[in-house]
Amino acid sequence: MNHPGWADAIRTYYEQKNQIWFQGGAGLSRMVASFRVHGCQEALLWYQRLARRRRTVLQSVTRVDTRRVRRQLTNGPGDPKSQKPASARLSTEKLWVDVLEHVQLLYRTGEDVGEERRIYPWRLALLPAGGTWRIVEERPLNDADRAVWGTSPQEQEGKSADRAPGWWRERWRKLFSFRRFDRLQVFKYAELWWDGYNPRFRAFRVDCTNFVSQCLWHGGFPMDPAERPEQGWWYAWKEGGEDRWSLSWAVSHSLYWYMVQKAREGKVRFVDLPQRLYVGDIILYDWNGDGTWQHAAVVVDFDPEGQPLVNAHTTASYHRLWDYGDSPAWTRETRYAFIHIEDG
């Protein structure tokens, strides 16, 4: 299928979007109004967050990978709700293109230089316009959609599936109940897989808690096996069948209450300030302040002001400021749970 011009339209759009880091908020605001697409609003929030924290962008690099292209015929010039009779409506071609937008920012805070990266999976809708193509919609995708595309050889390079042998799966409680928590291993795992999916685990539509659980387990936080998914904290592999897992492994709200239980046992500690966390600790997020915990991230570094930087999935984030103040999910009622994992 040949669709001349659509790749150029996508490349031009993301090149223009990348320039907003040097045009300032006004330039980005004009772009949001011009394109009216979701991704520009995400970038505007990110820019505003950096400006509030007095961070100057030194370099911005955007790379776009096209993963899937689909063709659709619509009635009318891009308007499927046209009231004209079917015989009077023109058939218009519409393209749906799935892409990964990789954004890397280098910024300066005082005398220090930092780096932040994110990966946004988008589904773009394009319509023909005067011999070329025009982006009319930019829709965010989820982790499960992205995982279905598979991992490119470049992304897979240096990543090991490290598939657990059968004998280990039979003896995991005995072997790993006595491991000391190793923050360096949490850090290494979070740095390795922040932008991808370890094939030994299932990828979920909302993958943030699954990713955090993998990081904790890789650092030696022991699984807590149980027969029922409502109990314990565990992931179980099955040869030739469906893997099983506890709710606390993959759901932020369930992980919160599991950590409450572990705090009573002295295995973890809830602290009142993010600056009291260490690399390898985790943060849970209640976006609306209603007691429902909806997101999870793992601490991997600190900025010059002592604020934690986190890696996370769902929106794949690398060294993102812990508060998520530039996320569309953030509200003035957002609450945080700062959870320190005891080393013993």
Secondary structure, 3 states (H helix, E strand, C coil): CCCCCHHHHHHHHHHHHHHHHHHCHHHHHHHHHHHCCHHHHHHHHHHHHHHHCCCEEEEEEEEEEEEEEEEEEEECCCCCCCCCCHHHCCEEEEEEEEEEEEEEEEEEECCEEEEEEEEEEEEEEEEEECCEEEEEEEEECCHHHHHHCCCCHHHHCCCCCCCCCHHHHHHHHHHHCCCCCCHHHHHHHHHHHCCCCCCCCCCCCCCHHHHHHHHHHHCCCCCECCCCCCCCECEECCCCCCCEECHHHHCHHHHHHHHHHHHHCCCEEEECCHHHCCCCCEEEEECCCCCCCCEEEEEEEECCCCCEEEEECCCEEEEEECCCCCCCCCCCCCEEEEEEECCC
